[in-house]
Amino acid sequence: MPLYHTDDQAMLADTARQFMAGEGAIAKQLRHWRDTNCKDGFGHGLWKQFAELGFTGILVDEADGGMGMGHVEAGIVLEEIGRNLTPSPFLTSSVMAATALGGASAELKGRYLPGLLAGDSVFAVAIDEGPKHRPERIATRAQRAGNGFSISGAKAFVVHGGSADMLVVAARTAGADDDADGITLFAVPKDAAGLSQDAVRLVDSSMATHVRLDNVAVDADAVIGEVDGGRELLGRMLNAGRVGAAAESVGVAGGAFDMTTTYLKQRKQFGRLIGEFQALQHRAAHLYSELEIARATVIKAQQLLDAGSDKADLMVSVAKAKAGKAAALAVKEGVQMHGGIGMTDEYDIGLYMKRDRALAEFMGDLHYHADRVARMSGY
């Protein structure tokens, strides 16, 4: 498969690029919601515009009213989100939760997907239970109670949890905390009795919550997929989130790179544009090559996921690690090449560094995925 976009995908990219650069611009969205101390960290009006463009339903099957597209197309939107630092629940709602709901019953799809497609609903995923991404261990328990389940446990750093109408919760219905089997996914409504959330603002000004579930009662219809057999569906949702975060990281890196090269062409020192200095040209050229490699890696992972390849799992971790490494380089070089003003809030380059730090941890950092690649490769 060629590592570039088809004509239809290029048209989608043009639409997403123009929309994010206009409606999703930093001054209009990120700085506005940050400076007004918004409890959601994003604009619901913009989320409705996502829906009007069909973005919210990219990964929802056509039979369920969605666009029936794939991870390549979702990644196109995410790259532009990253390039403009546009705050939105697209990754948690339209990518991760939508992937999970793809394996849900018709009743559960009918309950939640219309709101997502209309831009009226926001979803969150409650997976991790500690400061680091370790989905291999799930201690939150769901015990049978009457015709449903009672869920108890805690989840950490649930992005957009406080804004969500529904949380996709991974809980253990059988086995020990570290067992691969015995996992079940549940759709837990925001107003469920016993569900409480403590809000935290992340380094990039986005909002997350620490979630507690104290004997939260849900009926059997809240189960997404199969009881005790949710590990495979959880893996699909995690892969969607990981490759989505990688695509957004490429966008963050690209936005930082564009801002930096523009500055190199404008800033003068000793009577010369600093972009004429060979040392900075070499650093910019190296960064460009790293970004192109990362972008190609992400597209490959997206294509393998869309094709249902057994190699997708490995490539997703390669993409998350590579994109994270390239984005970290891009934002560091950006701040350094801007000089002292790069450390001030007046310039947007520092905002790219903050977003990179949040994305780097989301769904596993560079070290987690490098280790995962090594293990899957037999090391």
Secondary structure as GFF3:
##gff-version 3
##sequence-region A 1 379
A	DSSP	alpha_helix	7	22	.	.	.	ID=ss1
A	DSSP	alpha_helix	30	35	.	.	.	ID=ss2
A	DSSP	alpha_helix	44	52	.	.	.	ID=ss3
A	DSSP	three_ten_helix	55	57	.	.	.	ID=ss4
A	DSSP	three_ten_helix	62	64	.	.	.	ID=ss5
A	DSSP	alpha_helix	71	84	.	.	.	ID=ss6
A	DSSP	pi_helix	90	97	.	.	.	ID=ss7
A	DSSP	alpha_helix	98	101	.	.	.	ID=ss8
A	DSSP	alpha_helix	106	118	.	.	.	ID=ss9
A	DSSP	beta_strand	123	126	.	.	.	ID=ss10
A	DSSP	beta_strand	141	145	.	.	.	ID=ss11
A	DSSP	beta_strand	148	159	.	.	.	ID=ss12
A	DSSP	three_ten_helix	161	163	.	.	.	ID=ss13
A	DSSP	beta_strand	166	172	.	.	.	ID=ss14
A	DSSP	beta_strand	183	189	.	.	.	ID=ss15
A	DSSP	beta_strand	195	201	.	.	.	ID=ss16
A	DSSP	beta_strand	207	219	.	.	.	ID=ss17
A	DSSP	three_ten_helix	220	222	.	.	.	ID=ss18
A	DSSP	beta_strand	223	224	.	.	.	ID=ss19
A	DSSP	alpha_helix	231	264	.	.	.	ID=ss20
A	DSSP	beta_strand	268	269	.	.	.	ID=ss21
A	DSSP	beta_strand	272	273	.	.	.	ID=ss22
A	DSSP	three_ten_helix	274	276	.	.	.	ID=ss23
A	DSSP	alpha_helix	278	307	.	.	.	ID=ss24
A	DSSP	alpha_helix	312	338	.	.	.	ID=ss25
A	DSSP	three_ten_helix	339	343	.	.	.	ID=ss26
A	DSSP	alpha_helix	349	361	.	.	.	ID=ss27
A	DSSP	alpha_helix	366	376	.	.	.	ID=ss28
###
